[in-house]
Amino acid sequence: MKPIFFTKMEGTGNNFLIIDNRNGYLTVNVTDESIAEFVKKLADSQLGAGSDGVILLEQSAEFPFEMRYFNRDGSEAVACLNGARCVVSYAFRLGLLKDKGKVASASGPLGYYYRDEAVSIEVAPPVDVRLNFSFTIARKKYNANFLRVGVPHCVIFVDDFKKIDVKKVGEAIRKHKTFKPEGTNVDFVKIEKDSIFVRTYERGVEDETLSCGSGALASAYIATKLFMVQSPVGCKTKGGDMVATIKDKLYLEGPVKYVYDGVYYIE
């Protein structure tokens, strides 16, 4: 049996298992062909430690480290902003980072700022922005918006969460032909004065999560473009609160917490 050491962290309820793989120990013992299955078991609450995703902290030639992110279902994604906030705090604890700088990810360099246990992540402006289009599911029409903040998000504004089943409707929209072949994350957003309340069905987790960083940022961006709120935007989620700032670039700031350090054994 070979030990794989990890740290569990959470950012506004979005929780991750972080593995320091700078020495390549994990990839020596888990091949590229089997890493998806490894992630699925590790992230499973019955077979492993349970999490929304798994993050590998790896060597980078240009930056202090590179973040490699896997969803709970084993699929690899180019970005996860709550995950980025957690891994920045983790790397800061290891002494790899200063208070501000950049780290590498599959979506490109991510800027960060670390202050008083809160982490702000800077990302490039969204692409593939589409505003005010509609589609129909089960004879019901949905007015929606779409953009990519590293990963795809469909943003839908609602008046009352009591009238919508986030998991059921989110799954149907995630798989709708409008977003094929890759599907989309789905954000349901309620405007609350100068802030927004966001509930997200996450692709790869295939369920609602307590919080989604890219979903909060995507929702804040669309809300400002439609003149519903002004930046900076308070972003409330079931797992906690963040702040999104919309400028030439986008910024998401919020708290992160350590849950525990653990070890997972593989054969």
FENDA-V51201 format. One record per pair of residues at least 4 apart in sequence whose ideal C-beta (glycine too) atoms are under 8 Angstrom apart, sorted by the first residue. I is the first residue (numbers start at 0). GAP is how many residues later the second one is. Records with the same first field share a line. If there is no record, write none. Layout:
BEGIN
I=GAP + GAP
END
This chain:
BEGIN
0=264 + 265 + 266
1=27 + 263 + 264 + 265
2=260 + 261 + 262
3=15 + 21 + 22 + 25 + 38 + 259 + 260 + 261 + 262
4=14 + 15 + 256 + 257 + 258
5=11 + 12 + 13 + 36 + 43 + 255 + 256 + 257 + 258
6=10 + 11 + 83 + 251 + 252 + 253 + 254 + 255
7=7 + 8 + 9 + 10 + 41 + 43 + 250 + 251 + 252 + 253 + 254
8=6 + 7 + 9 + 77 + 78 + 80 + 81 + 247 + 248 + 249 + 250
9=4 + 5 + 6 + 76 + 229 + 246 + 247 + 249
10=4 + 5 + 71 + 72 + 74 + 75 + 108 + 200 + 202 + 243 + 244 + 245 + 246
11=70 + 198 + 199 + 201 + 225 + 227 + 228 + 229 + 230 + 242 + 243
12=196 + 197 + 198 + 224 + 225 + 226 + 227
13=38 + 68 + 69 + 195 + 196 + 197 + 198 + 199 + 225
14=35 + 36 + 37 + 244
15=35 + 36 + 37 + 38 + 39 + 64 + 66 + 67 + 70 + 71
16=25 + 26 + 32 + 34 + 36 + 37 + 38
17=36 + 37 + 38 + 39 + 68 + 69 + 72
18=7 + 35 + 36 + 37 + 38
19=37 + 74
20=4 + 5 + 6 + 35 + 36 + 37 + 47
21=35 + 36 + 37 + 43
23=4 + 35
24=4
25=4 + 30
26=4 + 5 + 8
28=237
29=4 + 5 + 8 + 236
30=4
33=4
34=4 + 35 + 39
35=4 + 34 + 38 + 39 + 40
36=4 + 37
37=4 + 36 + 228
38=4 + 15 + 31 + 32 + 33 + 35
39=4 + 32 + 33 + 34
40=6 + 7
41=5 + 6 + 7 + 9 + 12 + 222
42=5 + 6 + 7 + 8 + 9 + 10 + 11 + 27 + 29
43=4 + 6 + 28
44=4 + 5
47=216
48=213 + 215
50=21
51=19 + 20 + 150 + 153 + 157
52=16 + 17 + 18 + 19 + 24 + 27 + 30 + 151 + 152
53=15 + 16 + 18
54=12 + 13 + 14 + 15 + 25 + 28 + 31 + 32
55=11 + 12 + 13 + 14
56=8 + 9 + 10 + 11 + 30 + 33 + 34
57=7 + 8 + 9 + 10
58=6 + 7
59=4 + 5 + 6 + 43 + 44
61=42
62=38 + 39 + 40 + 41 + 46
63=27 + 32 + 33 + 37 + 39
64=26 + 31 + 38 + 39
65=37 + 38 + 39
66=16 + 17 + 20 + 36 + 37 + 38 + 43
67=8 + 37 + 38
68=7 + 8 + 9 + 10 + 11 + 14 + 36 + 37
69=4 + 5 + 6 + 7
70=4 + 5 + 6 + 131 + 132 + 133 + 134
71=132 + 133 + 134
72=131 + 132 + 133
74=129
75=30
76=29 + 73 + 74 + 127
77=27 + 28 + 29 + 72 + 73
78=5 + 26 + 27 + 28 + 31 + 44 + 70 + 71 + 72 + 135
79=4 + 71 + 133 + 134
80=4 + 40 + 42 + 68 + 69 + 132 + 133 + 135 + 136 + 171
81=4 + 129 + 130 + 131 + 132 + 172
82=4 + 130
83=4 + 19 + 21 + 26 + 28 + 35 + 37 + 129
84=4 + 27 + 34 + 35 + 36 + 128 + 167 + 169 + 171
85=4 + 33 + 170
86=4 + 16
87=4 + 9 + 15 + 24 + 26 + 31 + 33
88=4 + 25 + 28 + 30 + 167 + 169
89=4
90=5 + 6 + 12
91=4 + 5 + 22
96=4 + 6 + 15 + 17
98=14 + 15 + 16
99=11 + 12 + 13 + 14
100=10 + 11
101=7 + 8 + 9 + 10
102=6 + 7 + 9
103=5 + 6
104=4 + 5 + 45
106=16 + 43 + 44
107=16
109=11 + 12 + 13
110=10 + 11 + 12 + 138
111=7 + 8 + 9 + 10
112=6 + 7 + 9 + 140
113=4 + 5 + 6
114=4 + 5
116=138 + 139 + 140
117=135 + 136 + 137 + 138
118=134 + 135 + 137
119=131 + 132 + 133
120=92 + 130 + 131 + 132
121=127 + 128 + 129
122=26 + 27 + 94 + 126 + 127 + 128 + 129
123=125 + 126
124=123 + 124 + 125
125=21 + 22 + 23 + 92 + 95 + 124
126=20 + 21
127=18 + 19 + 20 + 24
128=16 + 17 + 18 + 96
129=15 + 16 + 17
130=14 + 91 + 94 + 95
131=11 + 13
132=10 + 11 + 12 + 13
133=7 + 8 + 9 + 10
134=6 + 7 + 9 + 41 + 43
135=4 + 5 + 6
136=5 + 32 + 35 + 36 + 39
137=34
141=14 + 31
142=13 + 14
143=10 + 11 + 12 + 29
144=9 + 10 + 11 + 77 + 81
145=6 + 7 + 8 + 9 + 33 + 38
146=5 + 6 + 8 + 71 + 74 + 75
147=4 + 5
148=4 + 65 + 68 + 69 + 72 + 101
149=64
150=34 + 52 + 63
151=27 + 30 + 31 + 32 + 33 + 51
152=31 + 32 + 33 + 34 + 61 + 62 + 65 + 66
153=19 + 20 + 25 + 30 + 31 + 32 + 33
154=32 + 34 + 63 + 64 + 67
155=17 + 30 + 31 + 32 + 33
156=32 + 33 + 34 + 66 + 71
157=5 + 6 + 30 + 31 + 32
158=4 + 31
159=4 + 30
160=5 + 27 + 29 + 36 + 38
163=5 + 24
164=4
165=4 + 22 + 33 + 35 + 42
166=4 + 34 + 40 + 41
167=4
168=4 + 17 + 19 + 32
169=4 + 16 + 18 + 30 + 31 + 38
170=4 + 30 + 35
171=4
172=6 + 11 + 13 + 28
173=5 + 9 + 10 + 11 + 12 + 27 + 29 + 32
174=4 + 8
175=4
178=4 + 5
182=20
183=19
184=15 + 16 + 17 + 18 + 27 + 29 + 30 + 33
185=14 + 15
186=11 + 12 + 13 + 25 + 28 + 29 + 31 + 32
187=10 + 11 + 12 + 13
188=7 + 8 + 9 + 30 + 33 + 34
189=6 + 7
190=5 + 32 + 37 + 38
191=4 + 5 + 44
193=35 + 36 + 39 + 40
194=34 + 38 + 39 + 40 + 41
195=20 + 23 + 24 + 27 + 32 + 33 + 37 + 38 + 39 + 40
196=39 + 40
197=14 + 17 + 18 + 21 + 37 + 38 + 39
198=9 + 38 + 39
199=8 + 9 + 11 + 12 + 15 + 16 + 37
200=6 + 7
201=4 + 5 + 6 + 7 + 10 + 13
204=4
208=30
209=27 + 28 + 29 + 30
210=5 + 26 + 27 + 28 + 29 + 31
211=4 + 25
212=4 + 29 + 39 + 41
213=4
214=4
215=4 + 19 + 21 + 26 + 28 + 36
216=4 + 18 + 27 + 33 + 35
217=4
218=4 + 16
219=4 + 9 + 11 + 13 + 15 + 24 + 26
220=4 + 23 + 25 + 29
221=4
222=5 + 6 + 10
223=4 + 5 + 6 + 7 + 9 + 22
228=4
230=13 + 14 + 15 + 16
231=11 + 12 + 13 + 14
232=10 + 11 + 12 + 13
233=7 + 8 + 9
234=6 + 7 + 8 + 9 + 17 + 19
235=5
236=4 + 5
239=14 + 15
240=13
241=10 + 11 + 12
242=9 + 10 + 11
243=6 + 7 + 8
244=5 + 6 + 7 + 8
245=4
246=4
END
